Amino acid sequence: MRTFSSPLPIDAALPGLVSALGTSNAAVLVAPPGAGKTTRVPLVLIDEAWATDKKVLVLEPRRLAARAAASRMAATLGEQVGDTVGLRVRFGSKVSKRTRIEVVTEGIFTRLVLDDPSLDGIAAVLFDEFHERSLDADLGLALARDAQQGLREDLRLLVMSATLDGARVASLLGNAPVVESEGRAFPVETRYLGRDPRARIENQVADAVERALRAEPGSLLVFLPGAGEIRRAETLLKERVRDPSVDVVALFGALDMRDQDRAIAPAPAGRRKVVLATSIAETSLTIEGVRVVIDSGLSRVPRYEPDVGITRLETVRVSRAAADQRRGRAGRTEPGVCYRLWDEPQTGSLEAYTRPVILSADLSSFVLDLAQWGATDPSTLAFLDQPPSAALSEAKTLLTELNAIDAQGRITEEGRKLRQLPLPPRLARMVVDAAAEGAGDMAATVAAIVTERGLGGDDVNLEHRLDQFRRDRSKRAEDARAMVKRWADTAGGRGAGEISAGEILALGYPDRIAKSRGGGTGAFLLANGRGGNVDPASSLAREAFLAVAELTGAAVQSRILLAAPITLPEIEARFGGKIEDRDAVTFDNGSASLRARRTRRLGALVLAEQIKQVSPDADTARTLAQGIVSLGLDKLPWSKAALQFRKRVGFLRKAEGDEWPDLSNEGLALNTADWLEPILIDKTSRSQIGADELSDAVMGPVPWNLRRRLDEEAPTHFTAPTGTAVPIDYEAEQGPTISIRVQELFGLSKHPSIADGRVPLVIELLSPGHKPVQITRDLPGFWHGSYADVRVEMRGRYPRHPWPADPANAPPTRRAKPRGQ
């Protein structure tokens, strides 16, 4: 086994690893940060007999990590990258005939294995930092394992990580051996600073940096969730830190390669460095001289929303594994300190491991790659976590619309054409379609800016980014232009064309065409129904329509990060087949009437609108009924007879049960089809409803047999012994009530009742002057009881009216006694 002049902690585990891969075609290596697994293991494995005359591929999750790993291994051998150790990333390759180790990004490997499933000339594939669980890493391992089992039993697969459930991965690889390295982590003291959730994270980070600079020697590595927070923290620290020997630098993926290299380079002698980084610095990178880590505890991750087909960036708390990774960066070369911007008890509530991207990603590229592999069902391959069914279904729907797969999920010729471009399917479709119109260069440039964060700057307006990219003469921009040329050539159509940036963008994202909500406030509605905002100060805020590429924030109202203007004529010409003419009838609350409009719609967007005359029919009757209900049924022209009818039915429903329909406002509102809608069939307004037809309508739910019983059991009037028809009040609180003069009930020895004798009427007894005398539910009891007191009082007040001593046997009367009696 090869020996090295500089020992590393991983060296002790190498004999066991070599032995494991000598007898097995798969293994798992678990080693802590700083052990040296990334740069030492590949150099050892290329000397094994099974690797003779073949290459070892080392997969890294990011270009920065790939470049750093290749450079370090080449330096160990005293060579340049491109000799024994090569590099293959998106913006170019450095390989030669002498290359035995190729460091590649995970996405590059996915395309490599799809194009050559046998992996001819490859001895081993090493999945470094697999714990990050990127979608490309999961897919790459599944495809490599499938190729190993079906085509290349001699192919070695090695999964390496610092924080990983090794047993679970080993099981996935057929109970592969697990090799662990103890490593040489120097002790790291952890200090918890807490955090005020109301304050901006960059301000609290800047406070912690100042504190650490005063208290500790050495350079600092500071973890923040994204580029925005990093730039704001950088501005704060450059204002606050007065020590001229301290350099404040940024490190994130969108930076130019030279800026990234400067960030990870050792601080010059006598100087200190504060590196403000995203999670890009969690793994694979060693920044010499760092002995202090400040961890915000936050990370920015993509989250896919299948219902609207949008991937948005979400700021989340890191996992315990990620927090441990970050902490470990402080103890790589000497004892260190880690400041955490949360309280110690909160550590226990963090998720154990970082959430796998496969569970929250847009799976359209994933499904297209599987179709290219010939696997229409992901469960047939070795995935640690199966992809969610909702995201899979959404991906298949999109790919079918793009004509990339057929109804059975098999890749089409068009799908193979899209796969030739290393882009998400939407953007590949955009480039291919634009190229067919002679705008391949323009579309490929748009695709590069959309996929390469920071290319062309960070202006929200895509047109401004395009202008800045054209003027950019940096190495990254030159590499991107070369890549754009390759994409346009692959798509089969060079040229700028006469298509605007917004129209090109809309080719990829027709569901993200957005219409201004008006007022120049920067508020927009997208065709998929989602809301989005741009800064009111931006020129885009005054545009009528936008094509949106990227959003962030909550689903209801998001912040637009990248968009371009698009005109209504462009939308009409380009997407006429998707635009629908719809006639819509709505209820206007103000006038309580129907309004009809013809609209031209693209998804949720109303492109044009025309007022029409309402043509009443069954559908409009239903809409009008729903509107009337929403305003309240009490506002209908109910006659007294209709209201009493409803109360009578309600009384019997309460007394006898559910065989009687519910004619309360609540009951009628739930059943408009049986009574209200039929009378609205020829109407467009509430004002057109007459009281008589409303009365007839409300009787509809009451069948004829119940109507007959209604008159018998809940009559409208009580007929007094005198023949007077007294109306029964069914709305009274105490129950059905009549009000009648005492004399009209003389001779009545039985209390009046309704509901077939089950419910006594409440009788409000009146004086001859129609003043209340007494209320009773027991008339015979009244005659034999308190009547005597009433008689004494009434005889004095109304001497001309009869007040017999035995009212139960006296003749009823409506008149006073004749004069002289």
Rosetta blueprint (number, residue, H / E / L):
1 M L
2 R L
3 T L
4 F L
5 S L
6 S L
7 P L
8 L L
9 P H
10 I H
11 D H
12 A H
13 A H
14 L H
15 P H
16 G H
17 L H
18 V H
19 S H
20 A H
21 L H
22 G H
23 T H
24 S L
25 N L
26 A E
27 A E
28 V E
29 L E
30 V E
31 A L
32 P L
33 P L
34 G L
35 A L
36 G L
37 K H
38 T H
39 T H
40 R H
41 V H
42 P H
43 L H
44 V H
45 L H
46 I L
47 D L
48 E L
49 A H
50 W H
51 A H
52 T L
53 D L
54 K L
55 K E
56 V E
57 L E
58 V E
59 L E
60 E E
61 P L
62 R L
63 R H
64 L H
65 A H
66 A H
67 R H
68 A H
69 A H
70 A H
71 S H
72 R H
73 M H
74 A H
75 A H
76 T H
77 L H
78 G L
79 E L
80 Q L
81 V L
82 G L
83 D L
84 T L
85 V E
86 G E
87 L E
88 R E
89 V E
90 R L
91 F L
92 G E
93 S E
94 K E
95 V L
96 S L
97 K L
98 R L
99 T L
100 R L
101 I E
102 E E
103 V E
104 V E
105 T E
106 E H
107 G H
108 I H
109 F H
110 T H
111 R H
112 L H
113 V H
114 L H
115 D H
116 D L
117 P L
118 S L
119 L L
120 D L
121 G L
122 I E
123 A E
124 A E
125 V E
126 L E
127 F E
128 D L
129 E L
130 F H
131 H H
132 E H
133 R L
134 S L
135 L H
136 D H
137 A H
138 D H
139 L H
140 G H
141 L H
142 A H
143 L H
144 A H
145 R H
146 D H
147 A H
148 Q H
149 Q H
150 G H
151 L L
152 R L
153 E L
154 D L
155 L L
156 R E
157 L E
158 L E
159 V E
160 M E
161 S E
162 A L
163 T L
164 L L
165 D L
166 G H
167 A H
168 R H
169 V H
170 A H
171 S H
172 L H
173 L L
174 G L
175 N L
176 A L
177 P L
178 V E
179 V E
180 E E
181 S L
182 E L
183 G L
184 R L
185 A L
186 F L
187 P L
188 V E
189 E E
190 T E
191 R E
192 Y E
193 L L
194 G L
195 R L
196 D L
197 P L
198 R L
199 A L
200 R L
201 I H
202 E H
203 N H
204 Q H
205 V H
206 A H
207 D H
208 A H
209 V H
210 E H
211 R H
212 A H
213 L H
214 R H
215 A H
216 E L
217 P L
218 G L
219 S E
220 L E
221 L E
222 V E
223 F E
224 L L
225 P L
226 G L
227 A H
228 G H
229 E H
230 I H
231 R H
232 R H
233 A H
234 E H
235 T H
236 L H
237 L H
238 K H
239 E H
240 R H
241 V L
242 R L
243 D L
244 P L
245 S L
246 V E
247 D E
248 V E
249 V E
250 A E
251 L E
252 F L
253 G L
254 A L
255 L L
256 D L
257 M H
258 R H
259 D H
260 Q H
261 D H
262 R H
263 A H
264 I H
265 A L
266 P L
267 A L
268 P L
269 A L
270 G L
271 R L
272 R E
273 K E
274 V E
275 V E
276 L E
277 A E
278 T L
279 S H
280 I H
281 A H
282 E L
283 T L
284 S L
285 L L
286 T L
287 I L
288 E L
289 G L
290 V E
291 R E
292 V E
293 V E
294 I E
295 D E
296 S L
297 G L
298 L E
299 S E
300 R E
301 V E
302 P E
303 R E
304 Y E
305 E E
306 P L
307 D L
308 V L
309 G L
310 I E
311 T E
312 R E
313 L E
314 E E
315 T E
316 V E
317 R E
318 V L
319 S L
320 R H
321 A H
322 A H
323 A H
324 D H
325 Q H
326 R H
327 R H
328 G H
329 R H
330 A H
331 G H
332 R L
333 T L
334 E L
335 P L
336 G E
337 V E
338 C E
339 Y E
340 R E
341 L L
342 W L
343 D L
344 E H
345 P H
346 Q H
347 T H
348 G H
349 S H
350 L L
351 E L
352 A L
353 Y L
354 T L
355 R L
356 P L
357 V H
358 I H
359 L H
360 S L
361 A L
362 D L
363 L L
364 S H
365 S H
366 F H
367 V H
368 L H
369 D H
370 L H
371 A H
372 Q H
373 W H
374 G L
375 A L
376 T L
377 D L
378 P H
379 S H
380 T H
381 L L
382 A L
383 F L
384 L L
385 D L
386 Q L
387 P L
388 P L
389 S H
390 A H
391 A H
392 L H
393 S H
394 E H
395 A H
396 K H
397 T H
398 L H
399 L H
400 T H
401 E H
402 L L
403 N L
404 A L
405 I E
406 D L
407 A L
408 Q L
409 G L
410 R L
411 I E
412 T L
413 E H
414 E H
415 G H
416 R H
417 K H
418 L H
419 R H
420 Q L
421 L L
422 P L
423 L L
424 P L
425 P H
426 R H
427 L H
428 A H
429 R H
430 M H
431 V H
432 V H
433 D H
434 A H
435 A H
436 A L
437 E L
438 G L
439 A L
440 G H
441 D H
442 M H
443 A H
444 A H
445 T H
446 V H
447 A H
448 A H
449 I H
450 V H
451 T H
452 E L
453 R L
454 G L
455 L L
456 G L
457 G L
458 D L
459 D L
460 V L
461 N E
462 L H
463 E H
464 H H
465 R H
466 L H
467 D H
468 Q H
469 F H
470 R H
471 R H
472 D L
473 R L
474 S L
475 K H
476 R H
477 A H
478 E H
479 D H
480 A H
481 R H
482 A H
483 M H
484 V H
485 K H
486 R H
487 W H
488 A H
489 D H
490 T H
491 A H
492 G L
493 G L
494 R L
495 G L
496 A L
497 G L
498 E L
499 I L
500 S L
501 A H
502 G H
503 E H
504 I H
505 L H
506 A H
507 L H
508 G H
509 Y L
510 P H
511 D H
512 R H
513 I E
514 A E
515 K E
516 S E
517 R L
518 G L
519 G L
520 G L
521 T L
522 G L
523 A E
524 F E
525 L E
526 L E
527 A L
528 N L
529 G L
530 R L
531 G E
532 G E
533 N E
534 V L
535 D L
536 P L
537 A L
538 S L
539 S H
540 L H
541 A H
542 R H
543 E L
544 A L
545 F E
546 L E
547 A E
548 V E
549 A E
550 E E
551 L E
552 T E
553 G L
554 A L
555 A L
556 V L
557 Q E
558 S E
559 R E
560 I E
561 L E
562 L E
563 A E
564 A E
565 P E
566 I L
567 T L
568 L H
569 P H
570 E H
571 I H
572 E H
573 A H
574 R H
575 F L
576 G H
577 G H
578 K H
579 I L
580 E E
581 D E
582 R E
583 D E
584 A E
585 V E
586 T E
587 F E
588 D E
589 N L
590 G L
591 S L
592 A L
593 S E
594 L E
595 R E
596 A E
597 R E
598 R E
599 T E
600 R E
601 R E
602 L E
603 G L
604 A L
605 L E
606 V E
607 L E
608 A E
609 E E
610 Q E
611 I E
612 K E
613 Q L
614 V L
615 S L
616 P L
617 D L
618 A H
619 D H
620 T H
621 A H
622 R H
623 T H
624 L H
625 A H
626 Q H
627 G H
628 I H
629 V H
630 S H
631 L H
632 G L
633 L H
634 D H
635 K H
636 L L
637 P L
638 W L
639 S L
640 K H
641 A H
642 A H
643 L H
644 Q H
645 F H
646 R H
647 K H
648 R H
649 V H
650 G H
651 F H
652 L H
653 R H
654 K H
655 A H
656 E H
657 G L
658 D L
659 E L
660 W L
661 P L
662 D L
663 L L
664 S L
665 N H
666 E H
667 G H
668 L H
669 A H
670 L L
671 N L
672 T H
673 A H
674 D H
675 W H
676 L L
677 E H
678 P H
679 I H
680 L H
681 I L
682 D L
683 K L
684 T L
685 S E
686 R H
687 S H
688 Q H
689 I L
690 G L
691 A H
692 D H
693 E H
694 L H
695 S H
696 D H
697 A H
698 V H
699 M H
700 G L
701 P L
702 V L
703 P L
704 W H
705 N H
706 L H
707 R H
708 R H
709 R H
710 L H
711 D H
712 E H
713 E H
714 A L
715 P L
716 T L
717 H E
718 F E
719 T E
720 A L
721 P L
722 T L
723 G L
724 T L
725 A E
726 V E
727 P E
728 I L
729 D E
730 Y L
731 E L
732 A L
733 E L
734 Q L
735 G L
736 P L
737 T E
738 I E
739 S E
740 I E
741 R E
742 V H
743 Q H
744 E H
745 L H
746 F L
747 G L
748 L L
749 S L
750 K L
751 H L
752 P L
753 S E
754 I E
755 A L
756 D L
757 G L
758 R L
759 V E
760 P E
761 L L
762 V E
763 I E
764 E E
765 L E
766 L E
767 S L
768 P L
769 G L
770 H L
771 K L
772 P E
773 V E
774 Q E
775 I E
776 T E
777 R L
778 D L
779 L H
780 P H
781 G H
782 F H
783 W H
784 H H
785 G L
786 S L
787 Y H
788 A H
789 D H
790 V H
791 R H
792 V H
793 E H
794 M H
795 R H
796 G H
797 R H
798 Y L
799 P L
800 R L
801 H L
802 P L
803 W L
804 P L
805 A L
806 D L
807 P H
808 A H
809 N H
810 A L
811 P L
812 P L
813 T L
814 R L
815 R L
816 A L
817 K L
818 P L
819 R L
820 G L
821 Q L
